[in-house]
Amino acid sequence: MQFHFCLRGDNHELIFQSEKYWSKQGALNAIDSCRTHSPHEQNYVRRITEEGLPYFVLRCGDTEVLGVSEPYSSEAAREKGIVSCKVSGRGSAETDETGRSGRRRR
């Protein structure tokens, strides 16, 4: 079984989905890392999909990926998503949905 978490904004919209982890503890550690790293601008990498749509990656340090956003319709929308991630990522409640669809973070 693999585990992951989703970060959702106050409006319950998906901000990003995490990488997959082989253990539940690995996912829990990543949630803690998200709380630590999401408020800091230097942890965001802005990218463009092959289709030309902007998205972002939240990293822990230089290489470890914590989560990847969905594609946005514009760069301005991506920037709003990053702002939402900075706010929601640092103190959101957790909902454990193990056995249903994985671990969700709201």
C-alpha positions as CSV (number, residue, x, y, z in Angstrom):
1,M,0.0,0.0,0.0
2,Q,1.2,3.5,-0.8
3,F,0.2,6.7,1.0
4,H,-0.1,10.3,0.0
5,F,-1.7,13.5,1.1
6,C,-3.6,16.3,-0.5
7,L,-3.4,19.9,0.5
8,R,-6.7,21.8,0.2
9,G,-7.4,25.5,0.6
10,D,-10.0,27.1,2.8
11,N,-12.4,26.8,-0.1
12,H,-11.7,23.0,-0.1
13,E,-10.1,23.2,-3.6
14,L,-7.2,21.0,-4.2
15,I,-3.9,23.0,-4.1
16,F,-1.5,20.0,-4.6
17,Q,-1.1,16.3,-4.2
18,S,2.0,14.9,-2.5
19,E,4.4,12.3,-3.8
20,K,3.6,8.7,-2.9
21,Y,5.2,7.2,0.2
22,W,5.7,3.5,1.1
23,S,4.7,4.0,4.7
24,K,2.1,6.0,6.5
25,Q,4.8,7.4,8.7
26,G,6.6,8.7,5.6
27,A,3.4,10.6,4.6
28,L,3.0,12.0,8.1
29,N,6.6,13.2,8.0
30,A,6.0,14.8,4.7
31,I,2.9,16.6,6.1
32,D,5.1,18.0,8.9
33,S,7.7,19.0,6.3
34,C,5.0,20.8,4.3
35,R,4.0,22.8,7.4
36,T,7.7,23.8,7.8
37,H,8.5,24.6,4.2
38,S,5.3,25.9,2.6
39,P,5.4,29.4,4.0
40,H,8.8,30.1,2.4
41,E,9.0,31.5,-1.2
42,Q,12.4,29.8,-1.9
43,N,10.7,26.3,-1.7
44,Y,8.5,26.9,-4.8
45,V,9.5,26.1,-8.3
46,R,7.3,27.5,-11.1
47,R,7.0,25.3,-14.1
48,I,5.0,25.0,-17.4
49,T,3.4,21.8,-18.7
50,E,4.0,20.5,-22.2
51,E,0.6,22.0,-23.0
52,G,1.8,25.4,-21.9
53,L,-0.1,25.6,-18.6
54,P,1.6,26.9,-15.4
55,Y,1.9,24.8,-12.3
56,F,4.2,24.7,-9.2
57,V,6.2,22.3,-7.2
58,L,6.7,22.6,-3.4
59,R,10.1,21.4,-2.4
60,C,11.9,20.6,0.8
61,G,15.4,21.7,0.3
62,D,16.9,21.6,-3.2
63,T,15.7,18.2,-4.5
64,E,12.9,16.6,-2.4
65,V,9.5,17.2,-3.9
66,L,6.7,17.5,-1.3
67,G,3.9,18.1,-3.8
68,V,2.9,19.1,-7.3
69,S,0.0,21.4,-8.1
70,E,-2.6,20.9,-10.7
71,P,-2.1,23.0,-13.9
72,Y,-3.5,26.5,-13.7
73,S,-5.2,28.5,-16.5
74,S,-2.8,31.4,-16.1
75,E,0.4,32.5,-14.3
76,A,-1.7,34.8,-12.1
77,A,-3.9,31.9,-11.1
78,R,-0.7,29.9,-10.2
79,E,0.5,32.7,-8.1
80,K,-2.8,32.7,-6.2
81,G,-2.4,29.0,-5.7
82,I,1.1,29.5,-4.2
83,V,-0.3,32.1,-1.8
84,S,-3.0,29.7,-0.8
85,C,-0.4,27.0,-0.3
86,K,1.7,29.3,1.9
87,V,-1.3,30.0,4.1
88,S,-3.0,26.6,4.2
89,G,0.1,24.5,4.3
90,R,1.4,25.7,7.6
91,G,-1.5,24.8,9.9
92,S,-4.3,22.8,8.2
93,A,-6.3,20.1,9.9
94,E,-5.7,16.5,8.9
95,T,-8.2,14.0,7.9
96,D,-7.0,10.4,7.8
97,E,-8.7,8.6,5.0
98,T,-6.6,5.5,5.1
99,G,-8.5,2.6,3.6
100,R,-10.7,4.9,1.4
101,S,-8.6,7.1,-0.8
102,G,-5.4,7.8,1.1
103,R,-4.5,10.5,3.5
104,R,-6.1,13.8,2.8
105,R,-5.0,17.1,4.2
106,R,-7.6,19.9,4.3
